[in-house]
Amino acid sequence: MTVIERPGGRPGGRPGGRPRLLPARMRAADVMRVGAVGLRTRPLRAFLSALGIAIGIAAMVGVVGLSSSSGAELDRQLSALGTNLLTLSSGTTLTGEAARMPQDAEAMIERIGPVEAVSSIGKVAEAKVYRSEQIPQAQTGGLHAYAARLDLPATVGASLRSGTWLNAATERYPAAVIGSATAQRLGIGAAGPDTQIVVGGIRFTVVGILEPVALATDLDSGVLIGWPVAEERLGFDGHPTTLYTRSQEARLESVRQVLAGTANPQAPNEVDISRPSDALAAKQATSQAFANLLLGVGAVALLVGGVGVANTMVISVLERRSEIGLRRSLGATRGQIRTQFLAESLLLSALGGTGGVLLGTGVTMGYALYSGWPSVVPAWATIGGLAATLLIGAIAGLYPAIRASRLSPTEALSTP
């Protein structure tokens, strides 16, 4: 539309003045309204184009959200379990044979000032584990029997799923606490006086089942029995194979430097020292690398969605030449035509981006709730996702908008 301006700055001035035609200005609401015309008249095409954008954004937001939620869960676990746990295990001798830890290694480590707690397990090598005597001897299931100290759960942060831990009475009798993986392989759902397994040819009553132990995964596939009963009835030699120590966090590295020499003064090179929390952090780093790969896949999907938007806009320009010609004949400028089609592209992308953010956030929250994780979706992921869609929409709609604005009214109206 146009308005007539006469001298004096307002329509309808003094007679005799030369009128000047000015293009009507389009307000933001007008731009949004005319930009939505193509979406309303072709809803299915608009939906499919927006869907391509939504899939890409949902993939990106979901990957970032799940990665962040997993990292938050790891931080929560480490905060609960502590990062001050060091593990000592028997290594190998210079000749390649399995080394043995001294029997008094645990007592010697307790003398280190910053050490707050020490516990140990000893592998009973000859004691094979079976569900019953009818199981063939070759089918051990990869399970191992360990003599365990009574303070082991407190030191490694283990908790019980069922039953109770060993005590001063049961550690002297055929009683066992099994790990979570052991319970699964043996088909044991709950501990009780009627639940028994065979360890080294002797029946042991299962008095407890552990939850998975994040900082001592060897216990998951183990059968833990009392130190005295292991020595008396299974021929255990009393040498610990793995020691767990908790120390003051500020002095952890200092303790780490003297642990090997303290545990085995005669051969400190035969002691391997590790920090279980480092393994969890490395696992998280691996997951993050995989998340980055998936993020790249999401970016490719977003690019494909942008191509779909561009294709939709080009076809829209070809199909709506008559509309463009009519608007130009009524006084619409090239800039207004260009703004109309650019706004349509941006609206199309914004719809897809909003849907993708909602979908990705919903997937993250649902999976986090299912896994028992804290749900974390970084604000930069959602804001960045929407910004990316608008950028894609602007790029995808720029050429069709310019092409539409360059159509002359005569050419556009004469096109069948």
C-alpha positions in Angstrom: 0.0 0.0 0.0 1.0 3.6 -0.4 0.0 6.9 1.2 -0.1 10.4 -0.3 2.0 13.0 1.5 1.4 16.6 0.6 3.6 19.6 1.6 3.1 20.2 5.3 4.1 16.7 6.4 0.6 15.1 6.5 -2.0 13.8 4.0 -4.5 16.2 2.7 -2.3 19.4 2.9 -2.9 22.7 1.0 -4.2 22.4 -2.5 -1.8 22.9 -5.3 1.1 21.0 -3.6 2.8 18.2 -5.4 1.8 14.8 -3.9 4.5 12.3 -3.1 3.9 8.6 -2.9 5.5 6.8 0.0 5.5 3.0 0.6 3.5 1.9 3.7 5.8 0.8 6.5 5.3 -2.8 7.7 5.2 -3.2 11.5 6.7 -6.3 13.2 3.2 -7.8 13.6 2.5 -7.3 9.8 5.8 -9.0 9.0 4.9 -12.0 11.2 1.4 -12.2 9.7 2.5 -12.1 6.0 5.4 -14.4 6.8 3.0 -17.0 8.2 0.8 -17.1 5.1 2.9 -19.8 3.4 3.0 -21.9 6.6 -0.8 -21.8 7.0 -1.6 -22.5 3.3 0.8 -25.5 3.1 0.8 -27.0 6.6 2.1 -30.5 5.7 5.0 -29.2 3.7 5.9 -26.8 6.5 5.6 -29.6 9.1 8.0 -31.9 7.2 10.5 -29.1 6.7 10.3 -28.1 10.4 10.7 -31.8 11.4 14.1 -32.0 9.7 15.3 -29.0 11.8 13.6 -30.5 14.9 15.4 -33.8 14.6 18.8 -32.1 14.3 18.2 -29.9 17.3 16.7 -32.7 19.4 19.8 -34.8 18.7 22.2 -32.0 19.7 20.3 -31.0 22.8 19.7 -34.7 23.8 23.4 -35.6 23.4 24.6 -32.5 25.4 21.9 -33.1 28.1 22.6 -36.8 28.5 26.4 -36.2 28.7 25.9 -33.4 31.3 23.5 -35.6 33.3 26.0 -38.5 33.2 28.7 -36.1 34.4 26.5 -34.8 37.2 25.8 -38.4 38.3 29.6 -39.2 38.3 30.2 -36.1 40.4 27.5 -37.1 42.8 28.9 -40.6 43.1 32.4 -39.4 43.7 31.1 -36.9 46.3 29.4 -39.7 48.1 32.1 -42.3 47.8 35.1 -39.9 48.0 38.1 -39.5 45.8 40.6 -40.3 48.5 40.7 -44.1 48.0 43.9 -45.7 46.9 44.2 -49.4 46.0 47.3 -51.6 46.4 47.5 -54.9 44.7 50.1 -57.6 44.3 52.1 -57.2 41.1 54.7 -59.5 39.6 58.3 -60.3 40.5 61.3 -59.6 38.3 61.0 -63.1 37.0 57.4 -62.6 36.0 55.9 -64.7 38.8 52.9 -63.5 40.9 54.2 -61.5 43.9 52.8 -61.8 47.5 52.0 -59.0 49.8 53.4 -59.4 53.4 50.9 -60.5 55.9 51.5 -57.5 58.1 51.1 -55.0 55.2 47.8 -53.7 56.5 49.2 -53.1 60.0 52.2 -51.2 58.6 50.1 -49.0 56.4 48.0 -48.0 59.4 51.0 -46.3 60.9 51.1 -43.7 58.2 49.7 -40.5 59.8 47.4 -39.2 57.1 45.9 -42.7 56.5 42.3 -42.7 57.9 41.2 -46.3 57.1 42.7 -49.5 55.8 41.1 -52.8 54.8 42.0 -55.7 52.6 40.9 -58.8 50.8 42.9 -62.0 50.0 42.1 -64.2 47.0 41.6 -67.8 47.9 42.9 -69.2 44.6 42.0 -72.8 45.0 38.4 -72.2 46.2 36.1 -72.5 43.2 32.6 -71.2 43.4 29.5 -73.1 42.3 25.7 -72.8 42.8 25.6 -76.5 43.8 27.6 -79.7 43.7 25.8 -80.7 40.5 27.5 -77.9 38.5 30.4 -79.2 36.3 33.8 -78.2 37.7 34.8 -76.3 34.5 31.8 -74.0 34.8 33.1 -71.6 37.4 31.5 -68.5 35.8 34.6 -66.4 36.4 33.7 -66.1 40.1 36.4 -65.8 42.8 36.4 -66.3 46.6 38.1 -63.7 48.8 38.8 -63.6 52.5 37.6 -60.1 53.6 38.1 -57.9 56.7 35.1 -56.8 58.7 35.7 -53.1 58.0 35.8 -53.6 54.2 32.4 -52.0 53.3 33.1 -48.8 55.3 36.5 -48.4 53.6 35.4 -49.0 50.0 31.9 -47.4 50.3 30.0 -50.7 49.7 26.3 -51.1 50.6 24.1 -54.1 50.9 21.2 -54.9 48.7 20.0 -57.8 50.8 20.9 -59.3 54.1 23.8 -58.3 56.4 27.6 -58.0 56.3 29.9 -60.4 58.1 30.5 -59.9 61.8 32.7 -61.2 64.6 30.6 -64.3 64.8 29.8 -65.2 61.2 33.4 -64.6 59.9 34.4 -67.9 61.7 31.7 -70.0 60.1 30.7 -70.9 56.5 28.9 -67.6 55.8 29.4 -65.5 52.6 28.5 -62.2 51.2 28.3 -62.2 47.4 28.7 -59.3 44.9 26.0 -58.1 42.6 27.4 -59.8 39.5 27.9 -63.0 41.4 24.2 -63.0 42.5 23.1 -62.5 38.9 25.3 -65.3 37.5 24.2 -67.7 40.2 20.5 -66.7 40.0 20.3 -65.6 43.6 17.7 -62.8 44.3 17.9 -62.5 48.1 20.1 -63.6 51.0 18.7 -66.0 53.6 19.4 -69.0 55.8 18.1 -71.3 53.0 20.3 -69.8 50.3 23.6 -71.7 50.0 26.5 -71.9 47.5 29.5 -74.2 47.3 32.9 -72.6 47.9 36.0 -74.9 47.7 33.7 -77.9 48.1 32.1 -76.6 51.3 28.6 -75.2 51.5 28.4 -71.6 52.6 25.2 -69.8 53.5 24.6 -66.5 51.7 24.0 -63.9 54.4 24.3 -60.8 52.2 24.3 -59.4 48.7 26.2 -56.3 47.8 25.1 -53.4 45.6 27.6 -52.7 42.7 30.7 -51.2 44.2 31.9 -48.3 42.0 35.4 -48.0 43.5 36.1 -51.7 43.9 34.6 -53.5 40.9 36.5 -56.7 41.7 34.0 -57.3 44.6 31.1 -57.4 42.2 32.1 -60.8 40.8 33.4 -62.1 44.2 32.3 -64.2 47.1 33.5 -62.7 50.4 34.0 -64.9 53.4 35.6 -64.4 56.8 39.4 -64.3 57.2 39.4 -67.0 59.9 37.2 -69.5 58.1 39.2 -69.0 54.9 42.4 -70.0 56.8 40.9 -72.8 58.8 38.8 -74.6 56.1 40.0 -73.5 52.7 43.8 -73.4 53.1 44.1 -69.6 52.7 47.7 -68.5 53.4 46.8 -65.2 55.0 48.5 -62.9 52.5 46.3 -60.1 51.3 46.2 -59.5 47.6 44.4 -56.1 47.5 44.5 -53.4 50.1 42.2 -50.3 50.2 43.3 -47.2 52.0 41.6 -43.9 52.6 43.7 -40.8 53.4 43.3 -37.1 54.0 42.5 -35.6 50.6 45.1 -32.8 50.9 47.9 -35.3 51.6 46.8 -38.0 49.2 49.8 -37.7 46.8 52.3 -37.8 49.7 50.7 -41.0 51.0 50.8 -42.5 47.6 54.5 -42.0 47.3 55.2 -44.0 50.5 52.6 -46.7 50.2 54.5 -49.2 48.2 57.6 -49.0 50.4 55.5 -49.2 53.5 53.4 -52.2 52.4 56.3 -54.2 51.1 59.7 -52.7 52.3 61.7 -55.5 50.7 60.2 -55.3 47.2 58.2 -52.0 46.7 58.3 -52.5 42.9 56.1 -55.6 43.3 53.2 -53.4 44.6 50.8 -51.8 42.1 49.0 -48.6 43.3 45.9 -47.2 41.6 43.2 -44.6 42.3 39.8 -46.0 41.4 38.2 -42.5 41.0 40.7 -41.9 38.1 39.3 -44.9 36.3 35.8 -43.5 36.7 37.0 -40.1 35.4 38.6 -41.8 32.4 35.4 -43.6 31.7 33.5 -40.3 31.8 36.1 -38.8 29.4 35.5 -41.7 27.0 31.8 -41.1 27.2 32.3 -37.5 26.5 34.4 -38.3 23.4 31.5 -40.5 22.2 29.1 -37.7 23.0 31.1 -35.3 20.8 30.8 -37.7 17.9 27.1 -37.9 18.3 27.0 -34.1 18.5 28.6 -34.0 15.1 25.9 -36.4 13.8 23.3 -34.0 15.2 25.0 -31.1 13.4 24.8 -33.0 10.1 21.1 -33.7 10.7 20.6 -30.0 11.4 22.4 -29.1 8.1 20.1 -31.5 6.2 17.1 -29.9 7.8 18.4 -26.5 6.7 18.6 -27.8 3.1 15.0 -28.9 3.4 14.0 -25.5 4.5 15.8 -23.9 1.6 14.2 -26.3 -0.8 10.8 -25.5 0.6 11.3 -21.8 0.3 12.5 -22.0 -3.3 9.5 -24.0 -4.3 7.3 -21.6 -2.4 8.7 -18.7 -4.5 8.0 -20.5 -7.7 4.4 -21.4 -6.7 3.6 -17.9 -5.4 4.7 -15.7 -8.3 1.2 -14.5 -8.9 0.9 -13.5 -5.2 4.3 -11.7 -5.5 3.2 -9.9 -8.7 -0.1 -8.8 -7.1 1.6 -7.4 -4.0 4.2 -5.6 -6.1 1.4 -4.1 -8.3 -0.3 -2.8 -5.1 2.8 -1.0 -4.0 4.9 -3.5 -2.0 8.6 -2.8 -2.4 11.3 -5.3 -3.1 12.5 -4.9 0.5 9.0 -5.8 1.8 8.9 -8.9 -0.4 12.3 -9.9 0.7 11.4 -9.4 4.3 8.2 -11.5 3.9 10.0 -14.6 2.6 12.9 -14.2 5.0 10.4 -14.0 7.8 8.7 -17.1 6.6 12.0 -19.0 6.5 12.8 -17.8 10.0 9.4 -18.8 11.3 9.7 -22.3 9.8 13.1 -22.8 11.4 12.0 -21.4 14.7 9.1 -23.8 14.8 11.5 -26.7 14.1 14.1 -25.4 16.6 11.5 -25.0 19.4 10.1 -28.4 18.8 13.6 -29.9 18.7 14.6 -28.2 22.0 11.4 -29.5 23.7 12.0 -33.0 22.3 15.6 -33.1 23.3 14.9 -31.8 26.8 12.1 -34.3 27.2 14.3 -37.2 26.1 17.1 -36.1 28.5 14.7 -35.8 31.5 13.0 -39.1 30.7 16.2 -41.1 30.4 17.8 -39.4 33.5 14.7 -40.2 35.5 14.8 -43.8 34.3 18.5 -44.1 35.2 18.2 -42.3 38.5 20.5 -39.5 37.3 20.1 -35.8 38.0 18.6 -34.2 34.9 20.9 -31.5 33.5 20.3 -29.6 30.3 22.7 -26.7 30.0 21.2 -23.3 29.1 23.8 -22.8 26.5 22.6 -25.9 24.7 19.0 -24.7 24.4 19.9 -21.1 23.6 22.6 -22.2 21.2 20.2 -24.7 19.5 17.6 -21.9 18.9 20.3 -19.5 17.7 21.5 -22.2 15.3 18.1 -22.8 13.9 17.6 -19.0 13.3 21.0 -18.9 11.6 20.1 -21.9 9.4 16.7 -20.3 8.6 18.3 -17.0 7.6 20.9 -18.7 5.4 18.3 -21.0 3.9 15.8 -18.3 3.2 18.2 -15.6 2.0 18.4 -16.7 -1.7 14.7 -17.5 -2.1 13.9 -14.1 -0.5 16.2 -12.2 -2.8 14.9 -14.1 -5.9 11.3 -13.3 -4.9 12.2 -9.6 -4.5 13.8 -9.4 -7.9 10.6 -10.5 -9.7 9.0 -7.6 -11.6 5.2 -7.2 -11.3 4.7 -7.8 -15.0 6.9 -10.9 -15.1 5.2 -12.4 -11.9 1.7 -11.7 -13.1 2.3 -13.1 -16.6 3.6 -16.4 -15.2 0.8 -19.1 -15.4 
